[in-house]
Amino acid sequence: MEAVKEKITEQALSIFALGGVHEIGKNMYVVQYADDIVVIDCGSKFPDESLLGIDLIIPDISYLLENQDKVRGLIVTHGHEDHIGGIPYILQRLNIPIYGSQLTLGLIKGKLKENHLLKQSKLIEIHSDSDIELGSIRLGFFRTNHSIPDCLGVVFYTPEGTVVHTGDFKFDLTPVNHQYPDIHKMASIGEQGVLALLSESTNAERPGFTPSERLVGEHIEEAFKKARNRIFISTFASNVHRLQQVIDAALKTERKLLLLGRSMINVVPIALELGHLTMPEGMLVEAKEANALPRDKLAVLCTGSQGEPMAALSRLASSTYRQFEILAEDTVIFAASPIPGNERNVASIVDNLFLLGANVIYGSGAATGMHVSGHGSQEELKLMLTLMKPKYFIPVHGEYRMLYQHRLLAESVGVERDNIFLLRNGDVVDIQNEKAIQSRKIAAGNTLVDGWGIGDVGNVVLRDRRHLAEDGILIIVVTMSKSDGAILSGPDIISRGFVYVRESEGLLEEVNRLVVLSIKELQDNGELVKWNILKHKIKESIGKFLYAQTKRRPMILPIIIEV
């Protein structure tokens, strides 16, 4: 291994991921040649139940901070949260130029404005025909389809060879917005020679082709025509194509449109301003006006298709939305399939909606026709590989099983097995003289965002939070004389999340007795002056007693006050 490392010189081309490998979310990839670093995407993902109190997870940029004088810019492929969500947090520590398409920059501007970073940020608009130079790396772009407009693939022309990053893509030959995939340009890039291809793997397990978004529009329009009363339709706010088809269906059925949910209210005006959504003036209404409309003349476009507890649809389903409510015989449409892990939350909302008497259209998109994926399936992934004809292939953006399946697809179209690299975040592929090796790692992982804190919550804090969540806390306060160690007050016991004090008086009286006994034992041994020993003794004796009595291990916090 060391012998291999010595062969890598400063002029090598290096490719690695700081996020997005073995995971869906917080995408961040890096292409480096000599002293020039270009970053692709800077996303975020939401925490699971084990990360108590954490708001967001973003990539660890330790390597970029250590080499910030070499970082030439951030290229953003499209405007989804898992590609732009980390930008406001990263820019606070690493202020670099951001390159993105019109809609992508529009969504980023909204985030930066919210975080008071817009004035100090440098945003540069690009498109599929842009040609820019960042140090020794020249960049070109090509248009792709996805579930949001203005998506770009990125081509890195380096002295070592050409590297292509596809971004998220599908091949939709009848796109709603007429932004057709740049297939001829992709083929031309492949004909010129691609040294390495980084291609997304989200749907690598799905056979066939992903259907066109236009099919969803037909099903939405049909559901609108059948609905008798109000229509509530929930989807991802960033799926601008889907939003346009909802607008079109509402127009054809002569319904006004109400927006509910923060992200929906944020995204729609930006998309309208930039021309990615078209809607007649006066079609949008506020909640007060909407309540006065006949029930068959209103459609409500809302967030919450993934069962998020505080999203608009969740609050509507539980009748806790102040300005609006779902009534019997209203139609509710889930125009998105549940992301794995969200099924239980979605099912709970569906149950509540049926209890309200609503007509609910829900389930997988394939069953209802209300959703198609924005990611290419196996045949499209093979088509991308065939167009690009890379010497080396690095599947990205997916769990390990997806990356593995993508490797098999690459082999099936002629990529040599030894030229395919399944990486973990932080693994580096170095290419020199067209010879690629993977022999080293850099720092990579998760940075946790909690409120205003970025990266200040670590394993110790999370461990304590889990401890508190599982068994609660018992605080023991004792006031003692500084001169002779006599107990002046207490012990006073405060229980939070452990036992209810009024129903556990006997248990807490025994805790009091054990605390006094622990202090007396240390007094007899002449060790009372050592407060750390006293606290340890109290925690140990009380901990054993409580576990024997309750089979619980609350966090025990002794507080000794000297007077």
LINHU-V614043 format. One line per field, one symbol per residue. ss: DSSP state (A for helix, B for strand, O for the rest). A space follows every 10 residues. Layout:
BEGIN
ss: ???
END
This chain:
BEGIN
ss: OAAAAAOOOO OOBBBBBBBO BOBOOOOBBB BBBOOBBBBB OOOBBOOOOO OOOOOBBBBO OAAAAAOAAA BBBBBOOOOO AAAAOOAAAA AOOOOOOBBB OAAAAAAAAA AAAAOOOOOO OOBBBOOOOO BBBBOOBBBB BBBBBOOOOO BBBBBBBBOO BBBBBOOOOB OOOOOOOOOO OOAAAAAAAA AAOBBBBBBB OOOOOOOOOO OOOAAAAAAA AAAAAAOOOO BBBBOOOOOA AAAAAAAAAA AAOOOBBBBB OAAAAAAAAA AAAOOOOOOO OOOBBOAAAA AAOOAAABBB BBOOOOOOOO OAAAAAAOOO OOOOOOOOOO BBBBOOOOOO OOAAAAAAAA AAAAAOOOBB BOOOAAAAOO OOOOOOOAAA AAAAAAAAOB BBBBBBOBOA AAAAAAAAAA AAOOOOAAAB OOOOOOBBBB BBOOBBBBBB BOOOOBBBBB OOBBOOOOAA AAAAAAAAAA AOBBBBBBBB OOOOOOBBBB BBBBBBOOOO AAAOAAAAAA AAAAAAAAAA AAAAAOOOOO AAAAAAAAAA AAAAAAAAAA OOOOBBBBBB BBO
END
